[in-house]
Amino acid sequence: MHDGLWLGWGMGTTFLKLLRKLVQKGNLKVTLSSGEQAMLGDGSGVPVALRTIDEDAEKAIVLDPGLKFGEMYVEGRLVLDEGNIFDVISMIKANGLERAATISNTIIALLHVAAQQIKSRLPVNRNKHNIAHHYDLDGKLFDLFLDQDWQYSCAYFDPPGIGLDEAQTAKKRHIAAKLLLEPGQSVLDVGSGWGGMAMYLAESSNVDVTGITLSEEQLKVSRGRAAKRGLAGRVRFELQDYRTMGSQTFDRIVSVGMFEHVGMANYGNFFGKMADLLAPKGSMLLHSIGQAEKPWATNPWIEKYIFPGGYMPALSEVVPAIEKSRLMIRDIEILPMHYAHTLRAWRERFTARRQEAVRLYDERFFRMWEFYLAASETAFIYDNLLIFQIQLSHKQDAVPYTRNYIGEREAALREFEKNRPPLEPVEF
C-alpha cells in the first residue's frame, strides 16, 4: 500500500505496521500510546518491550526514523520496559533497516544527506565550535567510562579478551611501533586529546612531541598531566588548528581519532598540509574510523547531538586526496571489530555509573549518551564500520619493506611498559 495512504489510519497503526514489516526476527513487545499491544518477531533473542507515550512520537518516528527514534528515546517518549537500547537497535539492524523504508521517510533521509553535503562545503570554519560541543563537556563525564589514560579512541584488543586499560596500552604500543621512533626526533600529534599518546611516545622513545587540539578543556588537562610527569620540556600542547601551522617540519606525525572531524570537503587541504609539515625523510600514521562503502552522510541523530560536522569516510574517498598531496601510502591496516569491543566496554562502564551521570547532568543527558554509545557499537557490528591505519611518507625507503619491524618494536615497548611509572588519575 502507498505509504501516503497510511496517514489516514492514525499514526499508532502506521507505527505498528512499520514495526511489523521491520521486525521479522527477534522478540519485541510493543505497547502503543493508545494501549494497543502486539508481539513481533519469531521469539528468538533477548526479550524487548517498548512503549510509546504519545501519538506524536509515533508519527515522528515513522516519518524520520534516523533522527526521531533517538530523539524520542532521549525525551522519554519511547520507553523500554524490558531490555535496553542496545538490544533494540541490535534487533532493528539485524533485521535490516531497508525493511522500514517508505516513500516519505526515504525522502526525508535524502534531505538529511543533502543538508550535510551542502554544509560540509560551506566556507565556514566551525571546527573549534564542533570540537567544543563534545570535548569541552565536564571531565567527570569522561572519567565515568574511559580507561585510566583517557584514551577516547579505538583500543587494540591484542591478544583478544584483554581488558580496556590493557587494550588502550596495546593501541599506543602498536602505533608507536609503526612510527619507527628514534631518540631526539620531533613528533606532531594532530588532535592530541588529553595527552596520553604524546606522553607515551615521549617516555617510551625519548622523542620531542608537540600536541595540537581545538579543545580548551583538553588543552588544560593535557598540559597539567605533562607537567606532573616532568615532561613539560619534551611534550608541549597548543590550542592550534593544523591548517594555520607555520613552516616547521616534523620527523613523525601521528593523528588518532581526529580525521573524522576534518569533513569530507577538506581532505585535500588536510593531506596537503600534512605533506608540508612532514620532513622529507619522515613518516606519518593516521588512525581513523572508516566505512566499507561511501556513506554520503553521518547518521542525522549523531550529527545533530554528538559530533556535528563529523564524517566517517570510505577509503575510496581518502586515497585520492592522499595521491594529490604526493604523499605515498606505505601501509594500510584494517581493524574491523576492535571499536565494537571498545564501545561495549565504554557503554557497560557508563551505564554501571548511571546515577553519577544523572547527578552530573540529568536523566535526559544520560539517555542521550547511552543511545550514542549503543548506536555506535551496533554500527561496528552491523554497518561495516571499521578502523583504518594508514602509514604515509614522502619516500619509499622511509619505512621498511616488510612488517616484521612492528612486532620487534612492540616487544621492546612491552619491556618499557614494565618499568614505566604508573599513570596518576586525570585531574580536571
C-alpha positions in Angstrom: 0.0 0.0 0.0 1.3 3.5 -0.8 2.7 4.9 2.5 0.8 8.2 2.0 -2.5 6.3 2.5 -1.3 5.1 5.9 -1.5 8.6 7.3 -5.3 8.4 7.4 -5.3 5.3 9.6 -3.8 7.0 12.7 -0.2 7.1 13.5 -0.2 4.4 16.0 -1.5 1.9 13.4 1.1 3.2 10.9 3.9 2.9 13.5 2.9 -0.7 14.4 2.6 -1.6 10.7 6.1 -0.3 10.1 7.4 -2.4 13.1 5.7 -5.5 11.8 7.3 -5.0 8.5 10.7 -4.4 10.1 10.9 -7.0 12.9 10.8 -10.5 11.4 13.5 -11.9 13.8 13.6 -11.2 17.5 11.3 -10.9 20.5 9.6 -7.5 20.7 6.6 -6.5 22.6 5.1 -3.1 21.6 2.6 -1.0 23.5 1.2 2.0 21.6 0.1 5.2 23.2 -3.5 4.0 22.5 -2.9 1.0 24.7 -2.9 -1.4 21.8 -0.2 -4.2 22.2 1.5 -6.6 19.8 4.2 -9.2 19.9 6.6 -9.1 17.0 9.3 -11.3 15.7 9.9 -15.0 15.8 10.5 -15.2 19.6 14.3 -15.5 19.3 16.9 -13.5 21.1 16.7 -11.1 24.0 13.1 -10.1 25.0 12.5 -6.4 24.5 9.4 -4.4 25.4 9.0 -0.8 24.2 6.2 1.6 24.8 5.3 4.9 23.2 3.9 7.7 25.3 2.1 9.8 22.7 0.9 9.6 19.1 3.1 12.5 18.0 6.1 10.4 19.0 4.9 7.5 16.8 4.3 9.9 13.9 7.8 11.4 14.3 9.5 8.0 14.2 7.5 6.9 11.1 8.4 10.0 9.1 12.0 10.3 10.2 13.3 7.2 11.9 17.0 8.1 11.5 16.6 11.2 13.6 13.4 10.8 15.6 13.9 7.3 17.1 16.8 8.6 19.1 15.1 11.9 19.9 12.0 10.1 21.2 14.1 7.8 23.4 16.1 10.7 24.8 13.0 12.7 25.5 11.4 9.8 27.4 8.6 9.4 24.9 9.8 6.0 23.8 10.2 3.9 26.9 11.8 0.5 27.4 10.1 -1.7 30.0 12.3 -4.7 29.2 15.7 -4.9 27.6 18.0 -1.9 26.9 18.5 0.5 24.0 21.4 -1.6 22.7 19.1 -4.6 22.5 16.5 -2.6 20.5 19.0 -1.1 18.0 20.7 -4.5 17.5 17.3 -6.2 16.8 16.4 -3.5 14.3 19.7 -3.6 12.5 19.9 -7.4 12.5 16.6 -7.4 10.6 17.8 -4.8 8.0 16.9 -1.2 8.1 15.8 -1.2 4.5 12.6 -3.0 5.6 11.5 0.2 7.3 11.8 2.3 4.1 8.7 4.2 2.9 8.4 6.9 0.3 8.1 9.6 2.9 10.9 8.6 5.2 13.2 7.9 2.3 12.7 11.5 1.0 13.4 12.9 4.5 16.6 10.7 4.7 17.8 12.1 1.4 17.1 15.6 2.6 19.4 14.9 5.6 22.1 13.7 3.2 21.7 16.8 1.0 21.9 19.1 4.0 25.1 17.6 5.3 26.7 17.6 1.8 25.9 21.3 1.5 27.0 22.2 5.0 30.3 20.4 4.5 31.1 22.6 1.5 30.3 26.0 3.0 33.4 28.2 3.5 32.8 28.5 7.3 35.3 27.2 9.8 33.2 25.7 12.6 35.9 23.2 13.7 36.5 24.8 17.1 32.8 25.1 17.8 32.2 21.5 16.7 35.0 20.2 18.9 33.9 22.2 21.9 30.4 20.8 21.6 31.7 17.3 22.5 35.1 17.5 24.0 34.6 20.5 26.3 32.0 18.7 28.4 32.7 18.2 32.1 35.7 16.0 32.5 33.8 14.0 35.2 31.7 12.6 32.4 34.6 11.0 30.5 36.0 9.7 33.8 32.9 7.6 34.1 33.8 5.3 31.2 37.3 5.9 29.8 40.4 3.9 30.7 43.0 5.3 33.2 44.8 7.2 30.4 41.6 8.7 29.0 42.1 7.3 25.5 39.0 8.3 23.7 39.5 6.3 20.5 39.5 2.7 19.4 41.5 0.3 21.6 43.5 -2.6 20.2 42.5 -6.0 21.7 45.7 -7.9 21.1 45.6 -10.5 22.5 41.8 -11.0 22.4 40.0 -10.9 25.7 42.2 -8.3 27.5 40.6 -5.5 29.5 40.1 -2.0 28.3 43.2 -0.5 30.0 45.4 -3.2 28.5 43.8 -2.7 25.1 44.4 1.0 25.1 48.0 0.5 26.1 48.3 -2.0 23.2 46.9 0.6 20.8 49.5 3.1 21.9 52.2 0.4 21.6 51.1 -0.6 18.1 51.1 3.0 16.8 54.4 3.8 18.4 55.9 0.7 16.7 54.6 1.8 13.3 56.1 5.3 13.8 59.6 3.9 13.9 60.7 6.4 16.5 64.3 7.2 17.3 65.6 9.3 20.2 65.7 13.0 19.6 63.1 13.0 16.8 60.3 15.6 16.6 56.7 14.4 16.6 53.5 16.2 15.8 50.3 14.8 17.4 47.3 16.2 15.5 44.3 16.0 17.7 46.2 15.2 20.9 43.2 14.7 23.2 44.0 14.5 26.9 47.7 13.9 26.2 48.1 10.2 26.7 49.5 9.3 23.3 52.0 12.2 23.3 53.3 11.3 26.8 53.6 7.6 25.9 55.6 8.4 22.8 57.9 10.8 24.7 58.5 8.4 27.6 58.9 5.2 25.5 61.1 6.6 22.8 62.8 9.8 24.1 61.3 12.0 21.4 60.1 15.6 21.4 56.3 15.9 21.0 54.0 18.8 20.0 50.3 18.1 20.5 47.7 20.3 19.0 44.0 20.4 19.9 41.0 22.7 19.4 39.5 21.8 22.8 40.3 24.2 25.6 39.4 21.7 28.3 41.7 19.0 26.7 44.5 21.6 26.5 44.3 22.4 30.1 44.2 18.8 31.2 47.0 17.6 28.9 49.3 20.4 30.0 48.7 19.6 33.6 49.4 15.9 33.1 52.6 16.5 31.2 53.9 18.9 33.9 53.0 16.4 36.7 55.1 13.7 34.9 58.0 16.0 34.4 57.6 16.1 30.6 56.9 19.8 30.1 60.3 20.2 28.4 59.7 17.4 25.9 55.9 17.4 25.5 54.1 20.6 24.6 50.4 21.1 23.9 48.9 24.0 21.9 45.5 25.3 21.1 46.1 25.2 17.4 44.3 24.5 14.1 46.5 22.3 11.9 45.6 24.5 8.9 47.3 27.6 10.3 50.5 26.0 11.4 53.8 27.6 10.2 56.6 26.3 8.2 58.1 23.9 10.9 58.5 20.3 9.8 58.4 17.2 11.9 60.2 13.8 11.7 57.0 12.0 12.6 53.3 12.9 12.5 50.6 10.9 14.3 46.8 11.5 14.3 44.4 9.3 16.2 40.6 9.8 16.2 40.8 13.3 14.7 40.4 12.7 11.0 36.6 12.0 11.5 36.2 15.7 12.3 38.1 17.1 9.2 35.0 17.0 6.9 34.6 15.4 3.5 35.3 18.6 1.7 38.6 19.2 3.4 40.6 16.0 2.8 42.8 17.6 0.1 43.7 20.5 2.4 44.4 18.1 5.3 46.8 15.9 3.4 48.4 18.8 1.6 49.2 20.4 5.0 50.5 17.1 6.4 52.8 16.8 3.4 54.1 20.3 4.2 54.6 19.5 7.9 56.3 16.2 7.3 60.1 16.2 7.0 61.5 14.8 3.7 62.6 11.5 5.3 59.7 11.4 7.8 56.6 9.2 8.1 53.0 9.6 9.4 50.5 7.3 10.9 46.8 8.2 10.5 44.3 6.2 12.7 40.6 6.9 11.8 37.1 5.4 11.7 36.1 4.4 8.2 33.4 2.6 6.3 33.4 -0.2 3.8 31.5 1.9 1.2 30.8 5.6 0.6 28.3 6.7 3.2 27.5 10.2 1.8 26.4 11.4 5.3 26.6 10.7 9.0 23.5 9.4 10.8 21.4 12.6 11.4 21.0 12.0 15.2 24.7 11.5 15.7 25.5 14.6 13.6 23.0 16.8 15.5 23.6 15.7 19.1 27.1 14.1 19.3 29.5 15.0 16.5 28.4 18.0 14.5 30.4 18.2 11.3 31.7 14.6 11.7 32.0 12.2 8.8 33.5 8.7 8.6 34.8 8.1 5.1 35.3 5.2 2.9 38.9 4.6 1.8 37.9 5.4 -1.7 37.2 9.0 -0.5 40.5 9.3 1.3 43.0 7.7 -1.1 42.5 10.3 -4.0 43.3 13.1 -1.6 46.5 11.4 -0.4 47.6 10.9 -4.0 47.0 14.5 -4.8 49.2 15.5 -1.9 52.0 13.4 -3.4 52.4 11.5 -0.1 53.0 7.8 -0.6 50.8 5.2 1.1 53.3 2.7 2.7 50.8 0.5 4.6 47.1 0.2 5.3 45.9 -1.9 8.2 42.2 -2.6 8.8 41.0 -3.2 12.4 37.4 -4.4 11.9 35.9 -5.2 15.3 38.2 -3.6 17.8 35.9 -0.5 18.2 32.9 -2.6 18.8 34.7 -4.1 21.8 35.9 -0.7 22.9 32.4 0.8 22.7 30.9 -2.1 24.6 33.4 -1.6 27.4 32.6 2.1 27.5 28.8 1.5 27.4 29.0 -1.0 30.2 31.1 1.3 32.4 28.9 4.3 31.7 25.6 2.5 32.4 27.0 1.0 35.6 27.6 4.5 36.8 24.2 5.8 35.8 23.4 7.7 39.0 26.7 9.6 38.8 26.0 10.6 35.2 22.5 11.8 36.2 23.8 13.8 39.1 26.4 15.4 36.8 23.8 16.4 34.1 20.3 14.8 34.2 18.3 11.8 33.0 17.9 13.1 29.5 21.6 13.6 29.1 22.2 10.1 30.4 19.8 8.6 27.8 21.5 10.7 25.1 24.9 9.3 25.8 23.6 5.8 26.4 21.9 6.0 23.0 25.1 7.3 21.4 27.3 4.5 22.8 24.8 1.8 21.9 24.2 3.1 18.4 27.9 3.4 17.8 28.6 -0.1 19.0 25.9 -1.6 16.7 27.3 0.4 13.8 30.6 -1.5 14.1 28.7 -4.8 14.4 26.1 -4.4 11.6 27.0 -1.5 9.4 30.6 -2.4 8.3 32.3 0.4 10.1 36.0 -0.2 10.7 39.2 1.4 11.8 42.0 2.0 9.3 45.6 2.9 10.0 47.4 4.5 7.0 51.1 4.9 7.0 52.4 7.7 4.8 55.8 9.1 3.7 57.4 11.2 1.1 60.0 8.5 0.1 59.8 4.7 -0.4 62.7 3.9 1.9 61.3 5.9 4.9 59.6 2.6 6.0 60.9 -1.0 5.9 59.8 -3.2 3.1 58.2 -5.8 5.4 56.1 -5.6 8.6 58.5 -7.6 10.7 59.7 -4.4 12.5 56.3 -3.9 14.0 56.4 -7.0 16.2 60.0 -6.4 17.1 59.4 -2.8 18.2 56.3 -3.9 20.1 58.3 -6.4 22.1 60.8 -3.6 23.1 57.9 -1.3 24.1 56.4 -4.0 26.3 59.7 -4.0 28.2 59.5 -0.3 28.6 55.9 -0.6 29.9 57.0 -3.0 32.7 59.1 -0.2 34.3 57.0 2.8 33.3 55.9 4.8 36.3 52.1 4.3 36.9 49.7 6.8 35.5 48.0 9.0 38.0 44.3 9.7 37.9 43.4 12.5 35.5 42.7 15.8 37.3 40.0 18.1 35.9 
